[in-house]
Amino acid sequence: MKILVILVLLVILGSLSRALWHLLRERGHGDKTLRALTWRIGLSIALFVGLMASYWLGWIPLHGQPLP
């Protein structure tokens, strides 16, 4: 599970760097920057929802004090 989360975070960072590359290269004109940022947002939301679902399904154990 940790490896999957790390891989998704690396893909998110790659998408962010790709958006920066297109922004600097095209000077803000073009759809490639917008597409890369849209992918980054979608992947971030998918990672968050996946982590929440994993917690609720019991795949990620709770460490520390129990919730009240």
C-alpha atoms as one frame of an Amber mdcrd trajectory, in Angstrom:
protein
   0.000   0.000   0.000   2.853   2.380   0.840   4.502   1.754  -2.515   1.251
   2.527  -4.357   0.818   5.822  -2.486   4.430   6.796  -3.177   4.025   5.967
  -6.874   0.860   8.064  -7.134   2.611  10.961  -5.385   5.477  10.707  -7.867
   3.024  10.760 -10.780   1.354  13.831  -9.248   4.730  15.574  -8.985   5.523
  14.570 -12.563   2.263  16.071 -13.756   2.994  19.260 -11.853   6.466  19.538
 -13.377   5.026  18.849 -16.823   2.546  21.692 -16.332   5.387  24.013 -15.315
   7.366  22.971 -18.389   4.442  23.719 -20.714   3.714  26.990 -18.927   7.281
  28.206 -19.404   7.614  26.849 -22.936   4.315  28.100 -24.343   4.166  31.264
 -22.214   0.684  30.397 -20.953  -0.851  29.950 -24.407  -2.149  26.490 -25.113
  -4.105  23.720 -23.507  -1.243  21.461 -22.407  -0.716  23.334 -19.140  -4.402
  23.149 -18.297  -4.540  19.456 -19.172  -1.534  18.640 -16.963  -2.972  20.578
 -14.021  -6.338  18.869 -14.494  -4.602  15.489 -14.320  -2.826  16.580 -11.139
  -6.076  17.601  -9.475  -7.806  14.401 -10.557  -4.978  12.218  -9.283  -4.870
  14.099  -5.977  -8.602  13.646  -5.446  -8.377   9.977  -6.421  -5.520   9.450
  -3.949  -7.461  11.147  -1.153 -10.631   9.153  -1.840  -8.599   5.949  -2.107
  -6.904   6.583   1.229 -10.231   7.351   2.907 -11.830   4.221   1.449  -8.846
   2.126   2.549  -9.200   3.459   6.074 -12.929   2.765   6.208 -12.428  -0.756
   4.819  -9.793  -1.452   7.462  -6.875  -1.824   5.064  -5.046   1.004   6.848
  -4.875   0.413  10.607  -5.317   3.240  13.079  -2.161   3.929  15.084  -2.127
   5.754  18.376  -5.120   6.493  20.552  -8.557   5.223  19.539 -11.187   7.690
  18.417 -13.860   8.610  21.001
